[in-house]
Amino acid sequence: MREDDLDEIMRIELRAYPFPWTIGIFRDCLRAGYPAWVLQADARLIGYGVLSVAADEAHVLNVCVDPADQGQGHGRRLLRGLERVARGLRVQRVFLEVRPSNPTAIALYHDEGFNEIGRRPRYYPAHEGREDAIVMAKELLSDAPTRMPS
Ligand SMILES: CC(C)(COP(=O)(O)OP(=O)(O)OC[C@H]1O[C@@H](n2cnc3c(N)ncnc32)[C@H](O)[C@@H]1OP(=O)(O)O)[C@@H](O)C(=O)NCCC(=O)NCCS
């Protein structure tokens, strides 16, 4: 993801989320050097994801597919791509938050091996007050086989 992409990203973000990020949040993530990637199809930007990484832990801050392109496996591809990036940075554990009212994302995360590890009460703004966040995590096991010392 580059700053040049942000107008296109904002067009998707505004359609995809009831409470979207501002362009300034994306810009801050890029300037802070967070790993941020776009998914393109036929040179058209159709999705994006942003991670933050600290020590051996990563946090999925945003993962989003253009509403016109959802339900075709792009979200799964994007999430796997972010996971690959995290593995490359030697991350061992990935966290994310999701709204209980977002069954599509929850189903995807479960399917990709994330488990609920807790809740953050009243974490998100909602149309009527606040909404909890489900916190999910996934351990990224090393691909290298481990061997007990003999
Ligand atoms: C969540 C999101 C990224 C998923 O992307 P997507 O491209 O639509 O998802 P995929 O086509 O890769 O589907 C992956 C899985 O999600 C689930 N899923 C997809 N569409 C679904 C639907 N309409 N209802 C329920 N589950 C659904 C299924 O488990 C699906 O796996 P399957 O195809 O094997 O059944 C996308 O819906 C999105 O951008 N939503 C708006 C932004 C958002 O909420 N992001 C997550 C914030 S935590």
The ligand as an ORCA input file, in Angstrom:
! r2SCAN-3c Opt
* xyz 0 1
  C     -14.660     -9.874      6.109
  C     -14.244     -9.796      4.644
  C     -12.810     -9.267      4.561
  C     -14.310    -11.194      4.024
  O     -13.888    -11.101      2.675
  P     -14.643    -11.903      1.505
  O     -13.823    -11.748      0.272
  O     -16.041    -11.482      1.450
  O     -14.580    -13.390      2.077
  P     -14.236    -14.719      1.290
  O     -14.988    -14.781      0.007
  O     -12.756    -14.902      1.267
  O     -14.893    -15.804      2.259
  C     -14.147    -16.353      3.295
  C     -15.101    -16.970      4.315
  O     -15.839    -15.958      4.967
  C     -17.128    -16.469      5.270
  N     -18.120    -15.738      4.493
  C     -17.971    -15.072      3.339
  N     -19.129    -14.471      2.971
  C     -20.019    -14.804      3.950
  C     -21.390    -14.479      4.157
  N     -22.068    -13.714      3.311
  N     -21.978    -14.957      5.277
  C     -21.289    -15.717      6.158
  N     -19.994    -16.045      6.018
  C     -19.386    -15.599      4.916
  C     -17.133    -17.919      4.879
  O     -16.644    -18.670      5.977
  C     -16.141    -17.892      3.751
  O     -15.591    -19.144      3.532
  P     -16.234    -20.126      2.397
  O     -16.270    -19.334      1.128
  O     -15.277    -21.263      2.345
  O     -17.587    -20.469      2.892
  C     -15.210     -8.877      3.830
  O     -16.513     -9.346      4.010
  C     -15.127     -7.412      4.196
  O     -14.264     -6.695      3.703
  N     -16.066     -6.926      5.038
  C     -16.115     -5.499      5.383
  C     -14.925     -5.093      6.218
  C     -14.819     -5.944      7.445
  O     -15.789     -6.176      8.161
  N     -13.584     -6.394      7.723
  C     -13.269     -7.187      8.912
  C     -13.092     -6.312     10.069
  S     -12.697     -7.259     11.537
*
